[in-house]
Amino acid sequence: MTEIETRRIPGPPELCIDIAGNAGEVVLFLHGIGGNRTNWRDQLLALAPQYTAVAWDARGYGESADYEGDLRMEDFAADILRVLDAMGAERAHLVGLSMGGMLVQDFYARHPERVRSLALCDTSRGPRTEHSDAWVEEFLALRRAPLLAGKTPAEIAPKVAESLLGSRATEEMRARLVASLSALHPESYLKTLETVTRYHPILTLAEVAVPTLVIVGEDDRLTPPHASEVLARGIPGARLEVLPGAGHLSNIEAPVAFNAALLGFLRAI
């Protein structure tokens, strides 16, 4: 049975990663804004026989440390470099869902020489490319309000989970998402929410020169399929996979189809 090893990378801030397999190239998984490394359990186990599969807790998430001061997108990029260096990976396959997909795009723009391929899952160019400034401000206000009013992540988790899941999600899937939302660090989450939602993308899609897979759940309401179509059309040679019945957490809601699409893509490189 495949084992998942947990390792810590010295900071600041200290980062926590899970690793499965050591058979080949590094595939690094980056979670969404309400997630953590445990969201990728099914993918780590599926890839372990052929790859070195790694999932992180981003700074201020899961078992990674919180940090002082403001957050910048380049802080995430520097953290990704630390993970790749710790794994001894000159280049890696990067897989990002939602916020993680935005981090992947941003990292490629800064460090294309460290990237072997991209998998952009249930993501977009960023809220500012999809919505008006008024929508961005309303979204931020609605997401901040419960925590600023004193509610805990665990108290808000069930309602947020329902807004993200597709109609075919099981109770086990719902419980996994509620658990990851409940584990949020409120102060770090609020900083991440501000930075990611207000982010102006720096990547020119037409300049992406590595193999790229775009995956989206058919029923994703947060980053719907049209946002993935924009990515796939803009990136030369990109392949689009739409997973029937899955919502925003397509890797959790449709793990068999997700893993088949990802493994087929990676094996073809």
SENU-180705 format. One record per residue (C-alpha): residue in three letters; x, y, z. Coordinates in steps of 0.1 Angstrom, whole numbers, padded with zeros to 4 digits, always signed. Each point is the difference from the previous one (the first is absolute). Last residue first. Layout:
BEGIN
(atom ALA (X Y Z))
...
***
This chain:
BEGIN
(atom ILE (+0046 +0143 -0224))
(atom ALA (-0027 -0026 -0008))
(atom ARG (+0003 -0016 +0034))
(atom LEU (-0008 +0033 +0017))
(atom PHE (-0032 +0006 -0020))
(atom GLY (-0013 -0035 +0004))
(atom LEU (+0008 +0002 +0037))
(atom LEU (-0019 +0033 +0004))
(atom ALA (-0031 -0011 -0019))
(atom ALA (-0002 -0034 +0017))
(atom ASN (+0005 +0017 +0034))
(atom PHE (-0028 +0024 -0005))
(atom ALA (-0024 -0027 -0013))
(atom VAL (+0007 -0022 +0030))
(atom PRO (+0000 +0029 +0024))
(atom ALA (-0033 +0015 -0010))
(atom GLU (-0012 +0020 +0031))
(atom ILE (+0034 +0003 +0017))
(atom ASN (+0020 +0010 -0031))
(atom SER (-0029 +0020 -0014))
(atom LEU (-0003 +0022 +0030))
(atom HIS (-0019 +0028 -0018))
(atom GLY (-0029 -0023 -0010))
(atom ALA (+0001 -0034 -0017))
(atom GLY (-0030 -0014 -0020))
(atom PRO (+0020 -0007 -0032))
(atom LEU (+0037 +0008 +0001))
(atom VAL (+0010 +0025 -0028))
(atom GLU (+0035 -0006 -0014))
(atom LEU (+0017 +0027 -0020))
(atom ARG (+0034 -0005 -0017))
(atom ALA (+0024 +0029 -0006))
(atom GLY (+0019 +0001 -0033))
(atom PRO (+0008 +0037 +0003))
(atom ILE (-0016 +0016 +0031))
(atom GLY (-0027 +0025 -0007))
(atom ARG (-0027 -0024 -0011))
(atom ALA (+0005 -0023 +0030))
(atom LEU (+0000 +0029 +0025))
(atom VAL (-0031 +0016 -0015))
(atom GLU (-0017 -0034 +0000))
(atom SER (+0008 -0004 +0037))
(atom ALA (-0018 +0032 +0007))
(atom HIS (-0030 -0012 -0021))
(atom PRO (-0001 -0032 +0021))
(atom PRO (-0011 +0018 +0032))
(atom THR (+0024 +0014 +0026))
(atom LEU (-0023 +0003 +0030))
(atom ARG (-0029 -0019 -0014))
(atom ASP (+0018 -0032 -0010))
(atom ASP (-0027 -0024 -0013))
(atom GLU (+0020 -0014 -0030))
(atom GLY (+0031 -0003 +0022))
(atom VAL (+0031 +0015 -0016))
(atom ILE (+0034 -0013 -0012))
(atom VAL (+0025 +0019 -0021))
(atom LEU (+0031 -0019 -0011))
(atom THR (+0032 +0018 -0011))
(atom PRO (+0031 -0012 -0018))
(atom VAL (+0027 +0027 +0004))
(atom ALA (+0005 +0032 -0021))
(atom VAL (-0024 +0025 +0016))
(atom GLU (+0005 +0032 -0019))
(atom ALA (-0035 +0002 -0013))
(atom LEU (-0014 +0000 +0035))
(atom THR (+0019 +0032 +0009))
(atom LEU (+0005 -0004 +0038))
(atom ILE (+0000 +0031 +0023))
(atom PRO (-0035 -0004 +0014))
(atom HIS (-0014 +0029 +0021))
(atom TYR (-0007 -0013 +0035))
(atom ARG (-0028 +0016 +0020))
(atom THR (-0017 -0034 +0009))
(atom VAL (+0034 -0016 +0007))
(atom THR (+0013 +0026 +0023))
(atom GLU (-0031 +0007 +0020))
(atom LEU (-0010 -0036 +0005))
(atom THR (+0036 -0009 +0009))
(atom LYS (+0001 +0026 +0027))
(atom LEU (-0035 -0012 +0013))
(atom TYR (+0012 -0036 +0000))
(atom SER (+0031 +0009 +0019))
(atom GLU (-0020 +0016 +0028))
(atom PRO (-0026 -0027 +0001))
(atom HIS (+0023 -0031 -0001))
(atom LEU (-0023 -0024 -0019))
(atom ALA (-0005 -0035 +0014))
(atom SER (-0038 +0002 -0002))
(atom LEU (+0002 +0005 -0038))
(atom SER (+0021 -0032 -0002))
(atom ALA (-0025 -0020 +0021))
(atom VAL (-0031 +0014 -0018))
(atom LEU (+0016 -0011 -0033))
(atom ARG (+0007 -0035 +0013))
(atom ALA (-0035 -0003 +0015))
(atom ARG (-0016 +0010 -0033))
(atom MET (+0019 -0026 -0019))
(atom GLU (-0011 -0027 +0026))
(atom GLU (-0036 +0012 -0003))
(atom THR (+0002 -0005 -0037))
(atom ALA (+0002 +0027 -0027))
(atom ARG (-0023 -0006 -0030))
(atom SER (-0015 +0035 +0000))
(atom GLY (+0033 +0018 -0002))
(atom LEU (+0018 +0015 +0030))
(atom LEU (+0012 +0035 +0004))
(atom SER (-0029 +0019 +0015))
(atom GLU (-0009 -0029 +0023))
(atom ALA (+0035 +0001 +0014))
(atom VAL (-0003 +0037 +0008))
(atom LYS (-0031 -0007 +0021))
(atom PRO (+0015 -0029 +0018))
(atom ALA (+0033 +0018 +0008))
(atom ILE (-0013 +0032 +0016))
(atom GLU (-0001 -0014 +0036))
(atom ALA (+0032 -0020 -0004))
(atom PRO (+0018 +0031 -0012))
(atom THR (-0009 +0018 +0032))
(atom LYS (-0026 +0028 +0002))
(atom GLY (+0012 +0032 +0017))
(atom ALA (-0017 +0027 -0022))
(atom LEU (+0033 +0004 -0019))
(atom LEU (-0002 -0037 -0009))
(atom PRO (-0036 +0003 -0012))
(atom ALA (+0006 +0032 -0020))
(atom ARG (+0032 -0009 -0019))
(atom ARG (-0016 -0022 -0026))
(atom LEU (-0029 +0024 -0007))
(atom ALA (+0022 +0031 -0001))
(atom LEU (+0025 -0017 -0023))
(atom PHE (-0027 -0010 -0024))
(atom GLU (-0016 +0034 +0001))
(atom GLU (+0033 +0017 -0008))
(atom VAL (+0008 -0023 -0029))
(atom TRP (-0035 +0004 -0014))
(atom ALA (+0004 +0038 +0001))
(atom ASP (+0033 -0003 -0017))
(atom SER (-0017 -0019 -0029))
(atom HIS (+0005 -0037 -0005))
(atom GLU (+0019 -0026 -0021))
(atom THR (+0034 +0017 -0004))
(atom ARG (+0001 +0015 +0035))
(atom PRO (-0011 -0034 +0015))
(atom GLY (+0031 -0017 -0013))
(atom ARG (+0013 -0016 -0033))
(atom SER (-0022 -0029 +0008))
(atom THR (-0002 -0032 +0021))
(atom ASP (-0018 -0033 +0002))
(atom CYS (+0033 -0018 -0007))
(atom LEU (+0031 +0014 -0018))
(atom ALA (+0025 -0028 -0007))
(atom LEU (+0033 +0014 -0011))
(atom SER (+0031 -0018 -0013))
(atom ARG (+0038 -0002 +0005))
(atom VAL (+0004 +0033 +0020))
(atom ARG (+0032 +0013 +0015))
(atom GLU (+0012 +0019 -0030))
(atom PRO (-0033 +0018 -0001))
(atom HIS (+0008 +0018 +0032))
(atom ARG (-0019 +0033 +0004))
(atom ALA (-0028 -0005 -0025))
(atom TYR (-0002 -0037 +0009))
(atom PHE (-0004 +0009 +0036))
(atom ASP (-0029 +0023 -0007))
(atom GLN (-0018 -0026 -0020))
(atom VAL (+0006 -0026 +0027))
(atom LEU (-0012 +0024 +0027))
(atom MET (-0032 +0006 -0020))
(atom GLY (-0006 -0037 -0002))
(atom GLY (+0006 -0004 +0037))
(atom MET (-0027 +0026 +0006))
(atom SER (-0024 -0023 -0019))
(atom LEU (+0019 -0033 -0003))
(atom GLY (+0037 -0001 -0008))
(atom VAL (+0021 -0028 -0015))
(atom LEU (+0037 +0008 -0008))
(atom HIS (+0023 -0025 -0017))
(atom ALA (+0035 +0006 +0012))
(atom ARG (+0033 +0013 -0012))
(atom GLU (+0034 +0001 +0018))
(atom ALA (-0015 -0023 +0026))
(atom GLY (+0023 -0007 +0030))
(atom MET (-0031 -0004 +0022))
(atom ALA (+0011 +0028 +0024))
(atom ASP (+0008 +0021 -0030))
(atom LEU (-0035 -0005 -0014))
(atom VAL (-0016 +0008 +0033))
(atom ARG (+0021 +0031 +0005))
(atom LEU (-0009 +0012 -0035))
(atom ILE (-0037 -0005 +0008))
(atom ASP (+0005 +0022 +0031))
(atom ALA (+0017 +0028 -0021))
(atom ALA (-0030 -0001 -0024))
(atom PHE (-0024 +0002 +0030))
(atom ASP (+0018 +0031 +0012))
(atom GLU (-0001 +0014 -0035))
(atom MET (-0038 +0002 +0004))
(atom ARG (+0005 +0024 +0028))
(atom LEU (-0012 -0003 +0036))
(atom ASP (+0002 +0027 +0027))
(atom GLY (+0018 -0003 +0033))
(atom GLU (+0009 -0029 +0022))
(atom TYR (-0003 -0037 -0008))
(atom ASP (-0021 -0030 +0007))
(atom ALA (+0016 -0034 +0000))
(atom SER (-0008 -0030 -0022))
(atom GLU (-0021 -0027 +0017))
(atom GLY (-0032 +0008 -0018))
(atom TYR (+0002 +0034 -0016))
(atom GLY (+0020 +0032 +0009))
(atom ARG (+0026 -0006 -0027))
(atom ALA (-0014 -0024 -0025))
(atom ASP (-0005 -0036 +0012))
(atom TRP (+0017 -0020 -0026))
(atom ALA (-0006 -0030 -0022))
(atom VAL (+0028 -0022 -0015))
(atom ALA (-0002 -0029 -0024))
(atom THR (+0033 -0016 -0010))
(atom TYR (-0011 -0018 -0031))
(atom GLN (-0008 -0034 -0014))
(atom PRO (-0014 -0021 +0028))
(atom ALA (-0009 +0031 +0021))
(atom LEU (-0024 +0016 -0025))
(atom ALA (-0032 -0016 +0012))
(atom LEU (+0009 +0003 +0037))
(atom LEU (+0009 +0036 -0003))
(atom GLN (-0031 +0007 -0020))
(atom ASP (-0024 -0015 +0025))
(atom ARG (+0016 +0019 +0029))
(atom TRP (-0001 +0034 -0018))
(atom ASN (-0025 +0018 +0023))
(atom THR (+0023 -0010 +0029))
(atom ARG (+0025 +0027 -0010))
(atom ASN (-0023 +0028 +0010))
(atom GLY (-0032 +0017 -0012))
(atom GLY (-0021 +0031 +0002))
(atom ILE (+0021 +0021 -0023))
(atom GLY (+0007 -0029 -0024))
(atom HIS (+0027 -0026 +0002))
(atom LEU (+0034 -0003 -0018))
(atom PHE (+0012 -0034 -0012))
(atom LEU (+0037 -0005 -0010))
(atom VAL (+0009 -0028 -0024))
(atom VAL (+0036 -0009 +0003))
(atom GLU (+0015 -0023 -0026))
(atom GLY (+0005 -0037 +0007))
(atom ALA (-0003 -0029 +0023))
(atom ASN (+0001 +0016 +0035))
(atom GLY (-0036 -0006 +0011))
(atom ALA (-0023 +0020 +0022))
(atom ILE (+0011 +0033 +0016))
(atom ASP (-0020 +0023 +0023))
(atom ILE (+0013 +0035 +0007))
(atom CYS (+0001 +0024 +0029))
(atom LEU (+0017 +0034 -0004))
(atom GLU (+0018 +0020 +0027))
(atom PRO (-0004 +0037 -0005))
(atom PRO (+0027 +0010 +0003))
(atom GLY (+0009 -0026 -0006))
(atom PRO (+0013 -0035 +0002))
(atom ILE (-0017 -0026 -0022))
(atom ARG (-0021 -0026 +0019))
(atom ARG (-0007 -0036 -0012))
(atom THR (-0031 -0022 +0002))
(atom GLU (+0004 -0034 -0017))
(atom ILE (-0030 -0017 -0017))
(atom GLU (+0002 -0037 -0002))
(atom THR (-0010 -0022 -0029))
(atom MET (-0013 -0034 +0009))
***
